[in-house]
């Protein structure tokens, strides 16, 4: 055997070894991901909400940890060859062959690309050594494999949930008083009665494993009759007395609320994720596929899908990126493309006074929020690294500002712009802009929800810090969402104080406070300064008057410190059996 042939054989062998190593690394990651996810059931049964939250946070870091472990293993076993492009081109071919036929094989490809991007510090894309996101369609190879179970549910005149709820989903009994199942059936009967066209024998088809989030479990699927079907979900809580049916969510709007981009990811153990996403997409056709993957905990695949949609839009629309509508941000440069439903945010190099944060502080704040319970009030900000865009896609004024004010994180590379770190979020209408055009009724409605948003954030141990309206957005359903995270902090870190009364009238006229203000001091009475004049603000002051004094905030702090779980639900709970049930099952939810 000639030396050249022997060397070629050796390189092919090593490429195969590398491919096998990365496949094994992915399978270990996936196994641990599912192991952590499966623990949600035992936490729900044990009512151990602290452990459930800890697992949710732990799972967020699994992907990056396993990528780092794979890189270290590659360095130990293959040394300098880890940066050999030709070797990795061959490894890519071997890898594609090895994963052929595996469930969710697109996940494997994304993992392989994550490893190569880390090893080679890839800027933009490297199509020879990674699987290009624009070519990855995780639903392209979905198989006709059942991921649901189907149950009889009575008929439209007398619906019954006994069959589906009689299954041993959780291994723990229902409350002895019936667990409010009768209340759920009464609500379902009223809902169907108001829609005479939804008639006949009923069936409930749901994903064959419960979805866990916070202190609730959900059975997610659809209710159907002879010639119709509607999305449906059953929310279940576990009290000291046993299981209780907490809500019946019906219709696309109600079920979509569970899958909002403002909520914490589900813990749901799925054998075939893509097939489940394909089923969910039939229920919620307006939900982007990437957001469905993300809310199921597969955040990296969700990012891949979002990147794919962005690139496809850029290549087909001919539009330019331009400044996002609204006031110029002190911390971020924000830009949009009109026909994309996302906003891009880049941290400025120099953050002016009165802000006291640094760019590194801002990055840490976004990471903090990523790991926090978003409770339907915080946008999920996806962080991308080393993204490359053609410079010609940017309006001249935006291009100049990015290069002048974000130079440490944005640079020219030939005809392209390279972003070292960029955040991508769902696009909302800034609250201050919304109010400029809103009718009095709409203004009152969103301002009331603004007050509720502050309370919801507080109950998840979060204080927004900067309460200016420009830092909040409004969804297409009129729900107020917070999206500016540079001053956010744990509520329990704050010291809520009464505003001192001045003894000298001249004190009130001073530009600076005449009394001592500590680093963590907050004076809720000053929150009134954020309210506009008029009837809408008066309504807020009436309903949320407790926000403007320290007692509400101190009370929430005490309850959190005592270990109480103050969950913010994506629905309005059912009334007790026999009582009036709510007409709208998603009053507190955003179905965007």
PATIKOL-336243 format. One record per residue (C-alpha): residue number from 1; residue in one letter; x, y, z. Coordinates in steps of 0.2 Angstrom, whole numbers. Example, Ala and Ser with C-alpha at 12.3 -4.5 7.8 and 13.67 -1.06 7.14 Angstrom:
KETOR_sese_fikol_u_v_w
KETOR_1_a_62_-22_39
KETOR_2_s_68_-5_36
//
This chain:
KETOR_sese_fikol_u_v_w
KETOR_1_x_0_0_0
KETOR_2_x_7_17_-5
KETOR_3_x_10_30_8
KETOR_4_x_-3_41_-1
KETOR_5_x_-16_28_-1
KETOR_6_x_-12_23_17
KETOR_7_x_-13_42_22
KETOR_8_x_-30_43_13
KETOR_9_x_-37_28_22
KETOR_10_x_-31_35_39
KETOR_11_x_-40_51_36
KETOR_12_x_-56_43_31
KETOR_13_x_-55_32_46
KETOR_14_x_-52_47_57
KETOR_15_x_-67_56_49
KETOR_16_x_-78_42_53
KETOR_17_x_-72_42_71
KETOR_18_x_-76_60_72
KETOR_19_x_-93_58_65
KETOR_20_x_-96_44_77
KETOR_21_x_-90_54_92
KETOR_22_x_-102_69_88
KETOR_23_x_-117_57_85
KETOR_24_x_-113_49_102
KETOR_25_x_-112_66_110
KETOR_26_x_-128_71_103
KETOR_27_x_-137_55_109
KETOR_28_x_-130_58_127
KETOR_29_x_-136_76_126
KETOR_30_x_-153_70_120
KETOR_31_x_-154_57_134
KETOR_32_x_-150_69_148
KETOR_33_x_-162_81_141
KETOR_34_x_-176_68_141
KETOR_35_x_-171_62_158
KETOR_36_x_-172_80_166
KETOR_37_x_-189_82_157
KETOR_38_x_-196_66_163
KETOR_39_x_-193_72_181
KETOR_40_x_-207_85_179
KETOR_41_x_-220_71_182
KETOR_42_x_-213_66_199
KETOR_43_x_-211_85_204
KETOR_44_x_-230_87_199
KETOR_45_x_-235_72_209
KETOR_46_x_-224_77_224
KETOR_47_x_-230_96_222
KETOR_48_x_-211_100_223
KETOR_49_x_-212_117_213
KETOR_50_x_-194_122_218
KETOR_51_x_-187_106_211
KETOR_52_x_-197_108_195
KETOR_53_x_-191_126_193
KETOR_54_x_-173_120_196
KETOR_55_x_-174_107_183
KETOR_56_x_-182_119_170
KETOR_57_x_-166_131_173
KETOR_58_x_-154_116_172
KETOR_59_x_-161_110_156
KETOR_60_x_-158_127_148
KETOR_61_x_-140_125_149
KETOR_62_x_-138_107_144
KETOR_63_x_-136_110_125
KETOR_64_x_-121_121_127
KETOR_65_x_-113_110_141
KETOR_66_x_-114_95_130
KETOR_67_x_-107_105_115
KETOR_68_x_-92_110_126
KETOR_69_x_-90_92_132
KETOR_70_x_-90_86_114
KETOR_71_x_-76_99_109
KETOR_72_x_-65_94_123
KETOR_73_x_-67_75_119
KETOR_74_x_-62_80_101
KETOR_75_x_-47_89_107
KETOR_76_x_-41_75_118
KETOR_77_x_-44_61_105
KETOR_78_x_-39_71_89
KETOR_79_x_-28_85_94
KETOR_80_x_-25_98_81
KETOR_81_x_-35_89_68
KETOR_82_x_-50_97_75
KETOR_83_x_-47_112_64
KETOR_84_x_-44_102_48
KETOR_85_x_-57_108_36
KETOR_86_x_-55_94_24
KETOR_87_x_-56_81_38
KETOR_88_x_-72_89_44
KETOR_89_x_-80_89_26
KETOR_90_x_-77_70_26
KETOR_91_x_-84_69_44
KETOR_92_x_-100_78_39
KETOR_93_x_-103_65_25
KETOR_94_x_-100_51_37
KETOR_95_x_-112_60_50
KETOR_96_x_-126_62_38
KETOR_97_x_-125_43_34
KETOR_98_x_-125_38_52
KETOR_99_x_-140_48_57
KETOR_100_x_-151_43_42
KETOR_101_x_-167_36_49
KETOR_102_x_-165_43_67
KETOR_103_x_-180_52_74
KETOR_104_x_-178_71_73
KETOR_105_x_-162_69_63
KETOR_106_x_-162_88_59
KETOR_107_x_-159_90_78
KETOR_108_x_-143_80_75
KETOR_109_x_-138_90_61
KETOR_110_x_-140_106_71
KETOR_111_x_-129_99_85
KETOR_112_x_-115_94_72
KETOR_113_x_-116_112_66
KETOR_114_x_-115_119_83
KETOR_115_x_-99_109_86
KETOR_116_x_-91_115_70
KETOR_117_x_-96_133_73
KETOR_118_x_-87_133_90
KETOR_119_x_-72_124_84
KETOR_120_x_-69_135_69
KETOR_121_x_-76_151_76
KETOR_122_x_-87_152_61
KETOR_123_x_-93_169_55
KETOR_124_x_-109_168_45
KETOR_125_x_-110_150_38
KETOR_126_x_-97_137_32
KETOR_127_x_-107_126_20
KETOR_128_x_-93_113_18
KETOR_129_x_-92_109_36
KETOR_130_x_-109_112_43
KETOR_131_x_-127_109_39
KETOR_132_x_-134_125_33
KETOR_133_x_-150_131_42
KETOR_134_x_-158_137_26
KETOR_135_x_-157_119_20
KETOR_136_x_-164_111_37
KETOR_137_x_-183_108_37
KETOR_138_x_-187_98_53
KETOR_139_x_-204_94_47
KETOR_140_x_-199_88_29
KETOR_141_x_-197_70_35
KETOR_142_x_-211_69_47
KETOR_143_x_-218_51_47
KETOR_144_x_-236_46_49
KETOR_145_x_-233_40_66
KETOR_146_x_-246_42_80
KETOR_147_x_-241_54_93
KETOR_148_x_-258_56_100
KETOR_149_x_-272_47_109
KETOR_150_x_-291_48_105
KETOR_151_x_-305_47_118
KETOR_152_x_-324_47_117
KETOR_153_x_-331_62_125
KETOR_154_x_-350_60_125
KETOR_155_x_-359_72_114
KETOR_156_x_-362_90_111
KETOR_157_x_-378_90_122
KETOR_158_x_-370_80_136
KETOR_159_x_-351_81_135
KETOR_160_x_-340_70_146
KETOR_161_x_-322_71_151
KETOR_162_x_-323_55_161
KETOR_163_x_-314_44_149
KETOR_164_x_-299_55_146
KETOR_165_x_-297_61_164
KETOR_166_x_-300_43_170
KETOR_167_x_-283_38_162
KETOR_168_x_-268_36_174
KETOR_169_x_-259_51_167
KETOR_170_x_-250_56_184
KETOR_171_x_-251_41_195
KETOR_172_x_-260_51_209
KETOR_173_x_-279_52_213
KETOR_174_x_-291_65_209
KETOR_175_x_-298_76_224
KETOR_176_x_-312_66_233
KETOR_177_x_-325_80_228
KETOR_178_x_-323_76_210
KETOR_179_x_-309_88_206
KETOR_180_x_-321_100_198
KETOR_181_x_-323_89_182
KETOR_182_x_-341_93_183
KETOR_183_x_-337_112_182
KETOR_184_x_-327_108_166
KETOR_185_x_-340_98_158
KETOR_186_x_-353_112_162
KETOR_187_x_-342_125_154
KETOR_188_x_-339_114_139
KETOR_189_x_-358_111_137
KETOR_190_x_-361_130_138
KETOR_191_x_-347_133_125
KETOR_192_x_-354_120_113
KETOR_193_x_-372_126_116
KETOR_194_x_-367_143_110
KETOR_195_x_-361_136_94
KETOR_196_x_-375_125_87
KETOR_197_x_-365_120_72
KETOR_198_x_-353_110_83
KETOR_199_x_-364_95_85
KETOR_200_x_-364_76_87
KETOR_201_x_-354_63_96
KETOR_202_x_-338_71_103
KETOR_203_x_-320_64_103
KETOR_204_x_-305_72_112
KETOR_205_x_-288_68_104
KETOR_206_x_-272_74_113
KETOR_207_x_-253_72_113
KETOR_208_x_-250_56_122
KETOR_209_x_-240_64_136
KETOR_210_x_-244_79_148
KETOR_211_x_-236_96_146
KETOR_212_x_-229_103_162
KETOR_213_x_-226_121_165
KETOR_214_x_-224_129_183
KETOR_215_x_-237_121_194
KETOR_216_x_-249_115_181
KETOR_217_x_-250_100_169
KETOR_218_x_-259_101_152
KETOR_219_x_-267_88_140
KETOR_220_x_-266_97_123
KETOR_221_x_-275_92_108
KETOR_222_x_-292_95_99
KETOR_223_x_-311_92_102
KETOR_224_x_-320_85_87
KETOR_225_x_-337_80_81
KETOR_226_x_-343_72_65
KETOR_227_x_-338_86_53
KETOR_228_x_-328_99_64
KETOR_229_x_-314_100_76
KETOR_230_x_-307_114_87
KETOR_231_x_-291_115_97
KETOR_232_x_-293_111_115
KETOR_233_x_-283_109_131
KETOR_234_x_-286_103_149
KETOR_235_x_-277_112_163
KETOR_236_x_-274_102_179
KETOR_237_x_-267_107_195
KETOR_238_x_-262_96_210
KETOR_239_x_-268_102_227
KETOR_240_x_-266_94_244
KETOR_241_x_-283_86_241
KETOR_242_x_-278_78_225
KETOR_243_x_-280_82_206
KETOR_244_x_-291_96_201
KETOR_245_x_-297_102_183
KETOR_246_x_-292_120_183
KETOR_247_x_-298_125_166
KETOR_248_x_-304_120_149
KETOR_249_x_-296_130_135
KETOR_250_x_-306_130_119
KETOR_251_x_-303_136_101
KETOR_252_x_-287_142_93
KETOR_253_x_-285_158_104
KETOR_254_x_-287_149_120
KETOR_255_x_-275_135_116
KETOR_256_x_-262_147_108
KETOR_257_x_-261_156_124
KETOR_258_x_-252_141_131
KETOR_259_x_-239_142_118
KETOR_260_x_-235_161_119
KETOR_261_x_-217_167_115
KETOR_262_x_-219_176_132
KETOR_263_x_-220_160_143
KETOR_264_x_-207_148_150
KETOR_265_x_-204_132_140
KETOR_266_x_-214_116_143
KETOR_267_x_-207_101_151
KETOR_268_x_-214_87_140
KETOR_269_x_-205_71_136
KETOR_270_x_-208_67_117
KETOR_271_x_-201_52_108
KETOR_272_x_-204_61_91
KETOR_273_x_-203_80_93
KETOR_274_x_-205_84_74
KETOR_275_x_-221_74_73
KETOR_276_x_-228_82_88
KETOR_277_x_-224_99_81
KETOR_278_x_-233_95_65
KETOR_279_x_-248_90_75
KETOR_280_x_-248_106_85
KETOR_281_x_-246_116_69
KETOR_282_x_-263_109_63
KETOR_283_x_-270_116_79
KETOR_284_x_-261_132_79
KETOR_285_x_-258_136_60
KETOR_286_x_-253_154_64
KETOR_287_x_-239_149_76
KETOR_288_x_-222_149_68
KETOR_289_x_-214_132_68
KETOR_290_x_-198_139_76
KETOR_291_x_-208_145_91
KETOR_292_x_-217_128_93
KETOR_293_x_-200_120_94
KETOR_294_x_-194_133_106
KETOR_295_x_-208_132_118
KETOR_296_x_-206_113_119
KETOR_297_x_-189_116_126
KETOR_298_x_-179_113_109
KETOR_299_x_-173_131_109
KETOR_300_x_-158_128_98
KETOR_301_x_-169_120_84
KETOR_302_x_-181_135_87
KETOR_303_x_-167_147_83
KETOR_304_x_-162_137_68
KETOR_305_x_-180_139_61
KETOR_306_x_-180_157_65
KETOR_307_x_-164_160_56
KETOR_308_x_-170_150_41
KETOR_309_x_-186_161_40
KETOR_310_x_-175_177_41
KETOR_311_x_-163_172_28
KETOR_312_x_-178_167_16
KETOR_313_x_-186_183_19
KETOR_314_x_-170_193_15
KETOR_315_x_-167_184_-1
KETOR_316_x_-185_186_-8
KETOR_317_x_-192_203_-1
KETOR_318_x_-179_215_-7
KETOR_319_x_-182_226_8
KETOR_320_x_-169_235_19
KETOR_321_x_-167_234_37
KETOR_322_x_-171_251_45
KETOR_323_x_-173_258_62
KETOR_324_x_-187_251_73
KETOR_325_x_-201_263_76
KETOR_326_x_-201_272_92
KETOR_327_x_-189_282_103
KETOR_328_x_-170_279_100
KETOR_329_x_-164_267_113
KETOR_330_x_-150_272_125
KETOR_331_x_-144_254_127
KETOR_332_x_-148_246_111
KETOR_333_x_-149_250_93
KETOR_334_x_-165_242_87
KETOR_335_x_-169_238_69
KETOR_336_x_-183_229_59
KETOR_337_x_-187_223_41
KETOR_338_x_-205_228_38
KETOR_339_x_-212_211_33
KETOR_340_x_-203_202_47
KETOR_341_x_-212_199_63
KETOR_342_x_-196_201_73
KETOR_343_x_-185_215_80
KETOR_344_x_-166_215_80
KETOR_345_x_-156_222_95
KETOR_346_x_-138_226_96
KETOR_347_x_-129_233_112
KETOR_348_x_-121_250_111
KETOR_349_x_-103_252_115
KETOR_350_x_-106_267_126
KETOR_351_x_-121_268_136
KETOR_352_x_-124_287_142
KETOR_353_x_-130_293_159
KETOR_354_x_-142_292_168
KETOR_355_x_-139_273_164
KETOR_356_x_-126_265_174
KETOR_357_x_-125_248_166
KETOR_358_x_-111_242_154
KETOR_359_x_-113_232_139
KETOR_360_x_-107_216_149
KETOR_361_x_-120_220_162
KETOR_362_x_-134_221_148
KETOR_363_x_-129_204_141
KETOR_364_x_-130_197_159
KETOR_365_x_-147_204_161
KETOR_366_x_-153_196_145
KETOR_367_x_-146_179_151
KETOR_368_x_-154_181_168
KETOR_369_x_-171_184_160
KETOR_370_x_-169_169_149
KETOR_371_x_-167_158_164
KETOR_372_x_-182_167_173
KETOR_373_x_-200_162_173
KETOR_374_x_-207_174_160
KETOR_375_x_-225_172_166
KETOR_376_x_-232_178_150
KETOR_377_x_-225_196_152
KETOR_378_x_-207_195_145
KETOR_379_x_-202_192_127
KETOR_380_x_-191_177_124
KETOR_381_x_-175_185_117
KETOR_382_x_-164_173_107
KETOR_383_x_-146_177_106
KETOR_384_x_-137_174_90
KETOR_385_x_-118_175_88
KETOR_386_x_-107_179_73
KETOR_387_x_-121_182_61
KETOR_388_x_-117_189_44
KETOR_389_x_-128_200_33
KETOR_390_x_-125_209_17
KETOR_391_x_-121_228_21
KETOR_392_x_-133_232_6
KETOR_393_x_-147_226_16
KETOR_394_x_-146_240_28
KETOR_395_x_-153_258_26
KETOR_396_x_-138_271_26
KETOR_397_x_-143_279_42
KETOR_398_x_-144_263_51
KETOR_399_x_-128_256_44
KETOR_400_x_-119_272_50
KETOR_401_x_-126_271_67
KETOR_402_x_-121_252_69
KETOR_403_x_-103_255_64
KETOR_404_x_-101_271_74
KETOR_405_x_-110_266_90
KETOR_406_x_-108_247_91
KETOR_407_x_-91_245_83
KETOR_408_x_-85_232_96
KETOR_409_x_-99_220_91
KETOR_410_x_-102_225_73
KETOR_411_x_-89_226_60
KETOR_412_x_-87_227_41
KETOR_413_x_-80_211_32
KETOR_414_x_-79_215_14
KETOR_415_x_-97_218_8
KETOR_416_x_-105_211_24
KETOR_417_x_-109_216_41
KETOR_418_x_-104_204_55
KETOR_419_x_-113_204_72
KETOR_420_x_-104_196_86
KETOR_421_x_-119_196_97
KETOR_422_x_-137_201_92
KETOR_423_x_-154_198_100
KETOR_424_x_-169_193_90
KETOR_425_x_-187_195_98
KETOR_426_x_-205_195_92
KETOR_427_x_-210_212_86
KETOR_428_x_-222_222_97
KETOR_429_x_-230_239_95
KETOR_430_x_-221_251_108
KETOR_431_x_-234_255_122
KETOR_432_x_-230_274_120
KETOR_433_x_-234_273_101
KETOR_434_x_-249_263_104
KETOR_435_x_-257_275_115
KETOR_436_x_-254_290_103
KETOR_437_x_-266_281_91
KETOR_438_x_-277_272_102
KETOR_439_x_-296_276_106
KETOR_440_x_-300_281_123
KETOR_441_x_-307_263_126
KETOR_442_x_-292_254_119
KETOR_443_x_-280_266_129
KETOR_444_x_-289_262_145
KETOR_445_x_-289_243_142
KETOR_446_x_-270_242_138
KETOR_447_x_-266_254_153
KETOR_448_x_-275_243_165
KETOR_449_x_-265_228_158
KETOR_450_x_-249_238_160
KETOR_451_x_-253_239_178
KETOR_452_x_-257_220_179
KETOR_453_x_-241_217_170
KETOR_454_x_-231_225_184
KETOR_455_x_-240_214_196
KETOR_456_x_-238_198_186
KETOR_457_x_-219_202_185
KETOR_458_x_-218_206_204
KETOR_459_x_-227_189_208
KETOR_460_x_-212_180_198
KETOR_461_x_-200_190_209
KETOR_462_x_-195_202_195
KETOR_463_x_-195_221_196
KETOR_464_x_-194_230_179
KETOR_465_x_-184_245_185
KETOR_466_x_-187_257_171
KETOR_467_x_-206_259_169
KETOR_468_x_-207_270_155
KETOR_469_x_-220_266_142
KETOR_470_x_-207_264_128
KETOR_471_x_-200_249_137
KETOR_472_x_-216_239_135
KETOR_473_x_-225_233_120
KETOR_474_x_-242_228_115
KETOR_475_x_-247_212_106
KETOR_476_x_-260_211_92
KETOR_477_x_-272_205_106
KETOR_478_x_-269_221_116
KETOR_479_x_-258_212_129
KETOR_480_x_-244_222_137
KETOR_481_x_-227_214_137
KETOR_482_x_-210_220_144
KETOR_483_x_-195_219_133
KETOR_484_x_-181_231_140
KETOR_485_x_-171_221_152
KETOR_486_x_-156_232_156
KETOR_487_x_-163_237_173
KETOR_488_x_-173_222_178
KETOR_489_x_-169_214_195
KETOR_490_x_-176_202_207
KETOR_491_x_-190_210_217
KETOR_492_x_-182_203_233
KETOR_493_x_-167_214_230
KETOR_494_x_-177_230_231
KETOR_495_x_-180_241_246
KETOR_496_x_-198_248_244
KETOR_497_x_-199_265_254
KETOR_498_x_-212_278_257
KETOR_499_x_-208_295_249
KETOR_500_x_-202_307_263
KETOR_501_x_-212_323_265
KETOR_502_x_-202_339_263
KETOR_503_x_-201_350_278
KETOR_504_x_-195_365_267
KETOR_505_x_-204_370_251
KETOR_506_x_-188_373_242
KETOR_507_x_-183_355_244
KETOR_508_x_-197_351_232
KETOR_509_x_-189_362_218
KETOR_510_x_-172_354_219
KETOR_511_x_-166_344_203
KETOR_512_x_-158_331_214
KETOR_513_x_-167_322_229
KETOR_514_x_-165_331_245
KETOR_515_x_-165_314_255
KETOR_516_x_-154_299_255
KETOR_517_x_-158_286_241
KETOR_518_x_-149_269_242
KETOR_519_x_-144_259_228
KETOR_520_x_-159_247_229
KETOR_521_x_-172_260_235
KETOR_522_x_-188_261_226
KETOR_523_x_-202_274_229
KETOR_524_x_-218_267_222
KETOR_525_x_-227_284_224
KETOR_526_x_-216_291_210
KETOR_527_x_-224_278_198
KETOR_528_x_-238_290_196
KETOR_529_x_-226_301_186
KETOR_530_x_-226_288_172
KETOR_531_x_-245_289_170
KETOR_532_x_-252_301_156
KETOR_533_x_-266_312_161
KETOR_534_x_-284_308_157
KETOR_535_x_-298_296_160
KETOR_536_x_-287_280_156
KETOR_537_x_-274_285_169
KETOR_538_x_-288_288_181
KETOR_539_x_-295_270_178
KETOR_540_x_-277_263_182
KETOR_541_x_-276_273_198
KETOR_542_x_-293_266_203
KETOR_543_x_-289_248_199
KETOR_544_x_-271_247_203
KETOR_545_x_-269_260_217
KETOR_546_x_-260_247_227
KETOR_547_x_-245_249_215
KETOR_548_x_-242_267_221
KETOR_549_x_-237_262_238
KETOR_550_x_-224_251_246
KETOR_551_x_-236_239_255
KETOR_552_x_-241_229_239
KETOR_553_x_-223_226_235
KETOR_554_x_-217_222_252
KETOR_555_x_-231_209_254
KETOR_556_x_-226_201_238
KETOR_557_x_-208_200_244
KETOR_558_x_-213_192_260
KETOR_559_x_-223_179_251
KETOR_560_x_-209_175_239
KETOR_561_x_-196_174_254
KETOR_562_x_-208_162_263
KETOR_563_x_-207_150_248
KETOR_564_x_-225_153_241
KETOR_565_x_-227_149_222
KETOR_566_x_-236_165_215
KETOR_567_x_-239_158_198
KETOR_568_x_-246_169_184
KETOR_569_x_-258_158_173
KETOR_570_x_-261_158_155
KETOR_571_x_-280_157_157
KETOR_572_x_-294_161_169
KETOR_573_x_-297_146_181
KETOR_574_x_-314_138_181
KETOR_575_x_-326_142_194
KETOR_576_x_-331_128_207
KETOR_577_x_-343_115_200
KETOR_578_x_-360_122_199
KETOR_579_x_-355_140_199
KETOR_580_x_-354_152_185
KETOR_581_x_-340_148_173
KETOR_582_x_-330_161_163
KETOR_583_x_-336_165_146
KETOR_584_x_-318_168_140
KETOR_585_x_-305_155_144
KETOR_586_x_-291_165_139
KETOR_587_x_-294_182_147
KETOR_588_x_-277_183_155
KETOR_589_x_-267_175_140
KETOR_590_x_-259_181_124
KETOR_591_x_-262_170_109
KETOR_592_x_-250_179_98
//
